[in-house]
C-alpha cells in the first residue's frame, strides 16, 4: 500500500466509499468506537454515517474527536488505513458538517477540483 502516497487522494465521506473501492482516499470523521483489539475504528462523517477502519497495527495512543485516515477502500467498503492523524480541537472545534458540505462541492465540480493528475500534456 505504499502507492497510497504517490498520487493525490480524493477526500470522501461514508456514502462515497463504494465508488472508491481499490483506490486510495482521505476520510475525515469523528471517532465513535475503538475495537478492544485496537486494530479497528468506527468513524462518523458529517452526515452521521459510519465508516469502518482497519489498522495494520494496534493503536499505541488514545484517540478521540476528529481523525483523518489515509488508506485504501477494500471490496467490503472498509477503509484499510495506511496512516491516521488526530485533529487537535483544543483551540478551535472542527465543523464536520461544514467539511461535508465542502466535500459535496468538490465532487459536484470535478472539472474545478480534480483529484487525478493528468500525465499528458
Residue pairs with C-beta under 8 A, 6 or more apart in sequence:
1 24
1 71
1 72
1 80
1 82
3 24
4 24
4 70
4 71
4 72
4 82
5 70
5 82
7 24
7 116
7 117
8 115
8 116
8 117
9 24
9 25
9 26
9 70
9 115
10 16
10 20
10 23
10 25
10 26
10 106
10 107
10 115
11 25
11 26
11 27
11 28
11 103
11 106
12 19
12 20
12 25
12 26
12 27
12 103
13 27
13 29
13 45
13 46
13 47
13 49
13 100
13 103
14 27
14 29
14 44
14 45
14 47
14 49
14 50
14 51
15 45
15 47
15 49
16 103
16 107
17 51
17 73
17 77
17 79
18 77
20 73
21 73
21 74
21 75
21 77
22 72
22 73
22 75
23 72
23 73
24 70
24 71
24 72
24 82
25 70
25 71
25 72
25 73
25 79
26 68
26 69
26 70
27 43
27 45
27 51
27 53
27 68
27 69
27 71
27 79
28 45
28 66
28 67
28 68
28 69
28 87
28 96
28 99
29 43
29 44
29 45
29 51
29 66
29 67
29 69
29 96
30 43
30 44
30 65
30 66
30 67
30 96
31 41
31 42
31 43
31 63
31 64
31 65
31 66
31 67
32 42
32 43
32 44
32 50
33 41
33 42
34 40
34 41
34 42
34 59
34 63
35 41
37 58
38 55
38 58
38 59
39 54
39 55
39 56
39 57
39 58
39 59
40 52
40 53
40 54
40 55
41 52
41 53
41 55
41 63
41 67
41 69
41 81
42 50
42 51
42 52
42 53
43 50
43 51
43 53
43 67
43 69
44 50
44 51
45 51
45 96
45 100
46 96
46 97
46 98
46 99
46 100
46 101
46 103
47 97
47 100
51 78
51 79
52 77
52 78
52 79
53 69
53 71
53 78
53 79
53 81
53 84
54 74
54 78
54 79
54 80
54 81
55 81
55 84
56 81
56 82
63 84
63 86
64 86
65 86
65 87
65 89
65 94
66 86
66 87
66 89
66 94
66 96
67 84
67 85
67 86
67 87
68 84
68 85
68 87
69 79
69 81
69 83
69 84
70 81
70 82
70 83
70 84
71 79
71 80
71 81
71 82
71 83
72 79
72 80
72 82
73 79
73 80
74 80
87 94
105 113
106 113
